[in-house]
Amino acid sequence: MTRAKKILTTIALILAAAAASASPALADNSMPTPAPDTTVPVAPPAGSAP
């Protein structure tokens, strides 16, 4: 392998590593969202009040 090919291969690997490490920051929605509130308020049945 010639010196020029080795240099180009090294640069390509560096660029690929940089792109892989930067890809989460470039995502459309990179911030995690909280889980939705799935609790449902429950009222006592009608006519069960003391």
PAZAPA-4460 file (N, C-alpha, C; in steps of 0.05 Angstrom, whole numbers, plus 32768, in hexadecimal, padded with zeros to 4 digits):
% residues 50
    n_x    n_y    n_z   ca_x   ca_y   ca_z    c_x    c_y    c_z   seq   type   mol
   8011   7FE9   8000   8000   8000   8000   8012   8019   8000     1      M     A
   800C   802B   7FEF   801D   8043   7FED   8017   8056   8004     2      T     A
   8029   8068   8008   8026   807B   801E   800D   808C   801B     3      R     A
   8006   8094   8002   7FEE   80A4   7FFD   7FD5   8094   8005     4      A     A
   7FD4   807B   7FFE   7FBC   806A   8005   7FBA   8067   8024     5      K     A
   7FD1   8064   8032   7FD0   8062   804F   7FC5   807C   805B     6      K     A
   7FCE   8092   8050   7FC5   80AC   805B   7FA7   80B0   8056     7      I     A
   7F9E   80A9   803E   7F81   80AC   8038   7F71   8099   8049     8      L     A
   7F7A   8081   804D   7F6C   806D   805E   7F6A   8077   807B     9      T     A
   7F80   8083   8085   7F80   808E   80A0   7F6C   80A5   80A3    10      T     A
   7F6D   80B7   808F   7F5A   80CD   808F   7F3D   80C4   808E    11      I     A
   7F38   80B0   807D   7F1D   80A5   807B   7F13   8099   8096    12      A     A
   7F25   808A   80A3   7F1E   807F   80BD   7F19   8094   80D2    13      L     A
   7F29   80A9   80D2   7F25   80BF   80E5   7F0A   80CD   80E0    14      I     A
   7F04   80D2   80C7   7EEB   80DF   80C0   7ED3   80CD   80C8    15      L     A
   7ED5   80B3   80C3   7EC0   80A1   80CB   7EBC   80A0   80E9    16      A     A
   7ED1   80A0   80F8   7ECF   80A0   8115   7EC3   80BA   811F    17      A     A
   7ECA   80D1   8113   7EBF   80EB   811B   7EA1   80EC   8114    18      A     A
   7E9A   80E1   80FD   7E7D   80E1   80F5   7E6D   80D0   8108    19      A     A
   7E78   80B9   810F   7E69   80A7   8121   7E66   80B3   813D    20      A     A
   7E7A   80C2   8146   7E78   80CD   8161   7E66   80E6   8161    21      S     A
   7E63   80F3   814A   7E53   810C   8149   7E36   8106   8141    22      A     A
   7E30   80EE   8138   7E15   80E8   812E   7DFF   80EB   8143    23      S     A
   7E03   80E3   815C   7DEE   80E7   8170   7DE7   8104   8174    24      P     A
   7DFB   8116   8172   7DF6   8132   8176   7DE7   813E   815E    25      A     A
   7DE8   8131   8147   7DDB   813B   8130   7DBF   8130   812C    26      L     A
   7DB7   811F   813F   7D9C   8112   813D   7D86   8127   8140    27      A     A
   7D70   8122   8134   7D59   8135   8135   7D50   8139   8152    28      D     A
   7D4D   8124   8161   7D43   8126   817C   7D58   8119   818F    29      N     A
   7D6D   8127   8195   7D82   811A   81A5   7D7D   811B   81C3    30      S     A
   7D6A   812C   81CC   7D64   812D   81E8   7D50   8118   81F0    31      M     A
   7D55   8109   8205   7D41   80F5   820D   7D28   8103   8217    32      P     A
   7D12   80F7   8212   7CF8   8102   821C   7CEF   80F2   8233    33      T     A
   7CE2   80FF   8246   7CD8   80EF   825D   7CC1   80DD   8255    34      P     A
   7CBE   80C8   8265   7CA9   80B5   825F   7C8E   80C3   8263    35      A     A
   7C7A   80BC   8253   7C60   80C9   8257   7C53   80C0   8271    36      P     A
   7C43   80D2   827C   7C35   80CC   8294   7C1E   80B9   828E    37      D     A
   7C21   80A0   8297   7C0C   808D   8290   7BFA   8087   82A8    38      T     A
   7BFC   8096   82BD   7BEA   8092   82D4   7BCE   809D   82CD    39      T     A
   7BBA   808F   82D5   7B9F   8098   82D1   7B92   809C   82EC    40      V     A
   7B88   80B5   82F0   7B7A   80B9   830A   7B61   80A8   830D    41      P     A
   7B5D   809C   8324   7B47   808B   8328   7B35   8097   833E    42      V     A
   7B1C   809A   8337   7B08   80A5   834A   7AF9   808E   8356    43      A     A
   7AF0   8091   836F   7AE0   807B   837B   7AC6   8078   836C    44      P     A
   7ABB   8060   836B   7AA1   805C   835D   7A8B   806D   8369    45      P     A
   7A78   8075   8359   7A62   8085   8362   7A51   8076   8377    46      A     A
   7A4A   8083   838C   7A3A   8077   83A1   7A4A   8068   83B6    47      G     A
   7A64   8069   83B5   7A74   805B   83C9   7A7E   806E   83DE    48      S     A
   7A76   8088   83DD   7A7F   809B   83F1   7A70   8095   840B    49      A     A
   7A7E   8099   8422   7A71   8093   843C   7A5B   80A6   8443    50      P     A
***
